[in-house]
């Protein structure tokens, strides 16, 4: 019987100790957010959305601070109020000139008690990361510089009254030229004969 009582006391002390550790000073689990992509090309949108809502201490929507960090420097920031449900979403489109490489998204839910400005009820979102890569050049990509046009020799268009300028023969090999094109056929009007 003494063994059961001693075991119960030890269990009670262990539980009380763990409750003391989980009290107000214990670290909170970070809130969660999601990214629409983990690899983003210049010109493409990246959407950042809450998974966990940002709720203020009074039950209303909290304020969100959002930042994109590249090599330890903030390259884009935004602060805004979450929706009534605490959900939020922001989209950023990268343009040429923004540094390529790995980025970290940091977000904070500011849920400060309006009655007590000294209180700090901010909750951090778990950081998320993505990589910004360059854009693959296309012939009509508005985000990339337009390639220079190479001027060509002016040509005189043929008109119905003047024949087209003859083309220079192209050499196919040493001393071999292609045969000339046959002369164009001259249209001849033929009157049909009717019998009958």
C-alpha angles and dihedrals in degrees: 000000000000088000092055093048092047091049091049092050091049090050091048092051091048092050092047090051093051091048089052090053092050093053127113094299094057120111115259125228108256120250117250133239133174137219125218091222140013093204117045129185121215106270095027122109123246114204119203115195136180119247091177115047123241105232124176122228090257091057095256127110117297129222118258126213111197128184138174110216124199120181091343095308127106109238098175133018135182133177122193144145119265119236121270089270091051093249119133140178135184132183126206125189116204119220133196112287097040110119117264122226139060121349132188122211115215124188134176129194108216104206098165117169105249089211092056114040090182093062119100112208096156116145123200124223115225106261118253127199140207139170124241112213130185121264120257106242116247128184094254103027107146091202095060128065114268111252114244117262117237112226116235129204112274115254127206111229117231116249127204089255097049128052120236116267111266115254122240113249114251118227112237097186141339106317095350122114124179116254113267119259113262114257116270115265116254112228114240123198113226123193112220116234118225124205124196 
